[in-house]
């Protein structure tokens, strides 16, 4: 699943594609387990996702840009944070 986003850079329109990621891909990207991501979703504390009703159980899809934005919004502890 890819969505198009149009951005204007130096007065030129550029189309940016946003990748749809599975829960397993998000787990690999974030270092969290798929089980923990599912629990965060139930608690409405994890990255935004969409649930597509394919079959009995459906399928969860995360947009890569939203996962990255969620990671950036997490509090920073230690290191050279300001």
Secondary structure, 3 states (H helix, E strand, C coil): CEEEEEEEECCEEEEEEEEEECHHHHHHHHCCCHHHHHHHHHCCCCCCCEEECCCCCCEEEEEHHHHHHHHHHCCCCCCCCC
